[in-house]
């Protein structure tokens, strides 16, 4: 499942943010904030995408770089959130 999650996240980022910085390639472990790919408004767009696409409710306390700063971190966060939702 994580490959489909990773692909959806990567596609969203590429389509909505990478066009702003040209042909830059983004590694899955590269910081979106440090690379200038996503700013605070972009984080909100990303959260909206994650909630809509993966049927999540993301709490304000979870909107932190550890969860949303790399493709790897976002993928892991979505997977954890889905597991917690299934267990509830």
C-alpha positions as CSV (number, residue, x, y, z in Angstrom):
1,X,0.0,0.0,0.0
2,X,2.8,2.4,0.8
3,X,3.9,2.6,-2.8
4,X,0.5,3.8,-3.9
5,X,0.4,6.3,-1.0
6,X,3.9,7.5,-1.9
7,X,3.0,7.9,-5.6
8,X,-0.1,9.9,-4.8
9,X,1.8,12.2,-2.5
10,X,4.7,12.6,-4.9
11,X,2.3,13.4,-7.8
12,X,0.4,16.0,-5.7
13,X,3.7,17.7,-4.7
14,X,5.1,17.6,-8.3
15,X,1.8,18.9,-9.8
16,X,1.2,21.6,-7.2
17,X,4.6,22.8,-6.0
18,X,7.5,21.7,-8.1
19,X,6.4,23.6,-11.2
20,X,7.3,26.8,-9.2
21,X,11.0,25.8,-9.0
22,X,11.7,24.4,-12.5
23,X,13.1,21.0,-13.2
24,X,14.3,20.3,-9.7
25,X,14.1,16.6,-8.8
26,X,13.0,15.9,-5.2
27,X,14.3,12.9,-3.2
28,X,11.8,11.1,-1.0
29,X,13.9,12.1,2.1
30,X,14.6,15.7,1.1
31,X,13.0,18.4,3.2
32,X,10.2,20.2,1.4
33,X,10.6,23.2,3.6
34,X,14.4,23.5,3.3
35,X,14.2,23.0,-0.5
36,X,11.7,25.8,-0.7
37,X,9.1,23.5,-2.3
38,X,6.4,24.1,0.4
39,X,5.7,27.1,2.5
40,X,3.2,27.5,5.3
41,X,0.3,27.9,2.8
42,X,1.5,24.9,0.9
43,X,1.4,22.8,4.1
44,X,-2.2,23.7,4.5
45,X,-2.9,22.7,0.9
46,X,-1.0,19.4,1.5
47,X,-3.1,18.7,4.6
48,X,-6.3,19.3,2.7
49,X,-5.1,16.9,0.0
50,X,-4.2,14.2,2.6
51,X,-7.5,14.6,4.3
52,X,-9.5,14.4,1.1
53,X,-7.5,11.7,-0.7
54,X,-6.9,9.4,2.3
55,X,-10.1,10.2,4.3
56,X,-8.2,11.4,7.3
57,X,-8.9,14.0,10.0
58,X,-5.5,15.6,10.7
59,X,-5.4,17.4,14.1
60,X,-3.5,20.7,14.4
61,X,-1.1,19.0,16.8
62,X,0.0,16.7,13.9
63,X,0.8,19.4,11.5
64,X,4.5,19.4,12.3
65,X,7.7,18.9,10.2
66,X,8.3,15.4,11.6
67,X,5.0,14.4,9.9
68,X,4.9,16.6,6.8
69,X,8.4,17.6,5.7
70,X,9.5,14.8,3.4
71,X,7.7,12.4,1.1
72,X,8.9,9.6,3.3
73,X,7.6,11.3,6.5
74,X,4.2,12.1,4.9
75,X,3.9,8.5,3.6
76,X,4.7,7.1,7.1
77,X,2.3,9.6,8.7
78,X,-0.6,8.6,6.4
79,X,0.0,4.9,7.0
80,X,0.1,5.5,10.8
81,X,-3.1,7.6,10.6
82,X,-4.9,5.0,8.6
83,X,-3.9,2.2,11.0
84,X,-5.1,4.3,14.0
85,X,-8.4,5.0,12.2
86,X,-8.9,1.3,11.5
87,X,-8.2,0.4,15.1
88,X,-10.7,2.9,16.4
